[in-house]
């Protein structure tokens, strides 16, 4: 990951990161692995319970074109999410074609 993107990351601190300037942080790889495990578990639960689920992780790039930091969408990201969700709803037959 380029340094300019790594500097946008703030999630993943261990302990009371707001109160301690020397807090440890999980590695970028560890955070990515955990997020992948979480997403897969969520998709499995949705599948087991026959619940519709939009897998945004597979549809959006993982870079600063859609994310403000490692957690929040920027304006383009919000637009992309709305397009993905709208397409999902239309294809599921929940809305007439827009």
C-alpha positions in Angstrom: 0.0 0.0 0.0 1.4 3.4 -0.9 2.4 5.6 2.0 -0.2 8.3 1.2 -3.0 5.7 1.5 -1.5 4.2 4.6 -1.6 7.6 6.2 -5.4 7.7 5.8 -5.8 4.6 8.0 -6.9 5.2 11.6 -9.0 2.2 12.5 -7.3 -0.7 14.2 -5.8 0.8 17.3 -5.3 -1.4 20.4 -6.6 -0.1 23.7 -7.5 3.5 24.4 -6.0 5.1 21.3 -7.6 8.5 22.0 -5.9 8.7 25.4 -2.5 7.1 24.6 -0.2 8.5 22.0 1.9 5.4 21.9 -0.9 2.9 21.2 -0.2 -0.1 19.1 -2.0 -0.7 15.9 -2.9 -3.9 14.1 -1.1 -4.3 10.7 -2.9 -3.4 7.5 -2.8 -7.1 6.5 -4.4 -8.2 9.8 -7.2 -5.6 9.5 -7.8 -6.7 5.8 -7.9 -10.4 6.9 -10.4 -9.7 9.7 -12.6 -7.6 7.4 -12.6 -10.4 4.9 -13.6 -13.0 7.6 -16.4 -10.7 8.9 -17.8 -10.1 5.3 -17.7 -13.9 4.6 -19.4 -14.7 7.9 -22.1 -12.1 7.2 -22.7 -13.4 3.7 -23.0 -17.0 5.1 -25.5 -15.9 7.7 -27.6 -14.1 5.0 -27.4 -17.2 2.8 -28.4 -19.6 5.6 -31.4 -17.4 6.5 -32.4 -16.6 2.9 -31.8 -12.9 3.5 -30.9 -10.7 0.6 -27.5 -9.1 1.0 -25.6 -6.6 -1.1 -21.9 -7.6 -1.1 -20.3 -4.1 -1.4 -16.9 -5.4 -0.6 -16.8 -7.3 -3.9 -18.2 -4.4 -5.9 -16.2 -1.4 -4.7 -12.5 -0.7 -5.1 -10.5 -0.7 -1.9 -8.8 2.7 -2.4 -9.2 6.4 -1.9 -11.5 6.8 -5.0 -14.4 5.7 -2.8 -13.1 5.9 0.8 -12.2 8.9 2.8 -10.3 6.8 5.3 -10.4 3.1 6.1 -14.0 3.2 7.3 -16.0 6.0 5.7 -17.1 6.6 2.1 -16.2 9.8 0.4 -18.8 11.5 -2.0 -17.8 9.3 -4.9 -18.0 6.2 -2.7 -21.5 7.2 -1.6 -22.6 7.6 -5.2 -21.1 4.2 -6.1 -22.9 2.6 -3.1 -26.2 4.1 -4.2 -25.7 2.7 -7.8 -24.8 -0.8 -6.5 -27.8 -0.9 -4.1 -30.2 0.5 -6.8 -29.0 -2.1 -9.3 -29.5 -4.8 -6.7 -33.0 -3.7 -5.9 -34.0 -3.4 -9.6 -32.5 -6.8 -10.4 -34.3 -8.3 -7.4 -37.6 -7.0 -8.9 -38.2 -4.7 -5.9 -38.5 -1.7 -8.2 -39.5 -1.2 -11.8 -36.5 -0.3 -13.9 -35.4 3.3 -13.1 
